[in-house]
Every structure is written in structure tokens, then in C-alpha cells.
């Protein structure tokens, strides 16, 4: 399995959530990139978001967002 445009868009949506507070939600507006709108819908259908246009992370969504943030940090390499 490899990353494709859909999975990258889903990761991008997860990265929109604050890593400091799980109490902050997001709203993906109808004027947003169609790929992000679809990604949010898929994450909602998968049980990671509370609303089809963002909302809040579920417990599973919070775990996924934490992993996404960790992966991005690892790929960025050591910070100087």
C-alpha cells in the first residue's frame, strides 16, 4: 500500500487540528479545495471526525492526528 492523493489529503486534514488542544475543532468550508472537502467526509465516515465538514477529532481521530504529527516530525529530521 502506498500513499495516494486521497490519503495525503486526509493527512492534511488531520494536520489542520491543533496538536496542543483536542478541544479545538475545525470547519472546512464549501469554498475549500474539493480534495479537502472529500477527505473530511471520508475521515468522518471512518469515525475519525465528529462532523462531515470537520468538527472535532474522535478518540480514534486524535490518535491518528498524533501519529500524523509524529510522522511529519520524523520526516522533517532533527531541528537545529
KADA-V401566 format. One record per pair of residues at least 12 apart in sequence whose ideal C-beta (glycine too) atoms are under 6 Angstrom apart, sorted by the first residue. I is the first residue (numbers start at 0). J is the second residue. D is the distance in whole Angstrom. If there is no record, write none. Layout:
I:J:D
I:J:D
//
This chain:
8:34:4
8:35:6
8:38:4
9:38:5
9:42:6
10:67:5
12:35:6
12:38:5
12:39:5
12:42:6
13:63:6
13:64:4
13:67:5
14:67:6
16:56:6
16:64:5
18:68:5
21:61:5
24:54:5
24:55:4
25:53:4
26:53:5
27:39:5
27:52:5
27:53:5
39:52:6
39:53:6
46:59:6
47:59:6
47:60:3
47:63:6
48:60:6
//
